[in-house]
Amino acid sequence: MGKKIFLNVLYNLALIILVLCVFWSAKDGQYAITLGSVFISAFIIFLKIKLKKEVTELIKKRNNKI
């Protein structure tokens, strides 16, 4: 469970950095960087949703065991 929490923290940090990167690159006209940051952000959001599903399944299994 500790690895999943650490992974979630890394995903959150990556999203924060990528959102800042999107604003910076859009302001400076670097649209290739903006597009790349948006795609990577979408992929990280996908991974966060997948991680959330795994954690909820893990919690359900633990509750059924008790």
C-alpha positions as CSV (number, residue, x, y, z in Angstrom):
1,M,0.0,0.0,0.0
2,G,2.9,2.3,0.7
3,K,4.1,2.0,-2.9
4,K,0.7,3.0,-4.2
5,I,0.6,6.1,-2.0
6,F,4.1,7.1,-3.1
7,L,3.0,6.6,-6.8
8,N,0.0,8.8,-6.2
9,V,2.2,11.5,-4.8
10,L,4.5,11.3,-7.8
11,Y,1.5,11.5,-10.2
12,N,0.3,14.6,-8.3
13,L,3.7,16.3,-8.5
14,A,4.0,15.5,-12.2
15,L,0.6,16.9,-12.9
16,I,1.4,20.2,-11.0
17,I,4.7,20.5,-13.0
18,L,3.0,19.8,-16.3
19,V,0.2,22.3,-15.7
20,L,2.8,24.9,-15.0
21,C,4.6,23.9,-18.1
22,V,1.5,24.2,-20.2
23,F,0.9,27.8,-18.9
24,W,4.5,28.8,-19.4
25,S,4.8,27.3,-22.9
26,A,1.4,28.7,-24.1
27,K,2.4,32.2,-22.9
28,D,5.7,32.0,-24.7
29,G,4.2,30.6,-27.9
30,Q,5.9,27.2,-27.6
31,Y,3.0,25.2,-28.9
32,A,4.8,21.9,-29.4
33,I,5.7,21.9,-25.7
34,T,2.2,22.7,-24.8
35,L,0.8,19.9,-26.9
36,G,3.3,17.4,-25.4
37,S,2.5,18.5,-21.9
38,V,-1.2,18.1,-22.5
39,F,-0.8,14.6,-23.8
40,I,1.5,13.6,-21.0
41,S,-1.0,15.1,-18.5
42,A,-3.8,13.1,-20.0
43,F,-1.8,9.9,-19.7
44,I,-0.9,10.6,-16.1
45,I,-4.6,11.2,-15.3
46,F,-5.4,7.9,-17.0
47,L,-2.8,6.2,-14.7
48,K,-4.2,7.9,-11.6
49,I,-7.7,6.6,-12.5
50,K,-6.3,3.1,-12.9
51,L,-4.4,3.4,-9.6
52,K,-7.6,4.5,-7.8
53,K,-9.5,1.5,-9.2
54,E,-6.7,-0.8,-8.0
55,V,-6.8,0.7,-4.5
56,T,-10.6,0.4,-4.2
57,E,-10.4,-3.3,-5.3
58,L,-7.7,-3.9,-2.7
59,I,-9.8,-2.2,0.0
60,K,-12.8,-4.3,-0.9
61,K,-10.7,-7.5,-0.8
62,R,-9.4,-6.6,2.7
63,N,-13.0,-5.8,3.9
64,N,-14.3,-9.1,2.6
65,K,-11.5,-11.0,4.3
66,I,-12.4,-9.6,7.8
